[in-house]
Amino acid sequence: MKKIILGVLAALTLSLGATTAVHASGGDEIAWDKAPNKTNDLAALQNGAKLFVNYCLSCHSAAFMRYNRLRDIGLTEQQIKDNLLFATDKVGDTMKASIDPKQAKDWFGANPPDLTLITRSRSGHGGTGADYLYTYLRSYYPDETKPTGWNNLVFPNVGMPHVLWELQGNRKPVYAAVEEHGHEVKVFKGWEQVSPGTLTPLQYEQAVGDLVSYVQWMGEPAQNTRVRVGVWVLLFLLVFTFIAWRLNAAFWKDVK
């Protein structure tokens, strides 16, 4: 029995080692960074909405979100009309992409997905959907072998170009050769800035954090209200449980 257990542990160790080597070499994916949660920060959500309309909505729809719902993050109807609407859109319309689906399929190989629920659908073993999106938008690098000229460490061979490249600039991944289990593998170490963007690296990370927080909020605009209500419900149940316990003790104290 002991030999069987040791054999299973050895197999698991080798399996984990192989998986780590694949991930470290960029063959599958890199570890997801923790996304900042700014869904309670109205200024961040407003900036994220602006970035979403300017850089995402050209190709990606948010078909389950209406422009007038942006009033929930502190924008007035006039601000929405002046800053976020295309010429033919109305405040009550849903957020639809301006690109023709047929053209999108011809250009990118597939119609870009709707982003309303993207952070809820992309959660996995690496973290939440927000973590995935936050890491993905910060993991592009130039690749001349790809039709768009870009590749991504989180989503290798992605068909989507780096739409935020002017903000971030050009970066390339840096690897180090490490020997593991008798084989030399490339381990991802970080990024090297090749050319600057209009934002500093810190400003770009903050901007991506705002954008991801907005997309996360968009997937469930009532999420913060739900959490607050849930806390009050749990407090009520705690108090009610204490009262019920004392009433039960008082009721049965004279019963033998």
Buried (B, 14 or more C-beta within 10 A) or exposed (E): EEEEEEEEEEEEEEEEEBEBBEBBBBEEBBEBBEBBBBBEBEEBBBBBBBBBBEBBBBBBBBBBBBBBBBBBBEBEEEEBBEBBBEEEBEBEEBBBBEBEEEEBEEBBEEBBEBBBBBBBBBBEEBBBBBBBBBBBBBBBBBBEEBEBEBBBBBBBEBBBBBBBBEBBBBBEBEBEEBEBEEEEBBBBEEBEEEEEBEBEBEEBBBBBBBBBBBBBBBBBBEBEEEEEEEEEEEEEEEEEEEEEEEEEEEEEEEEE
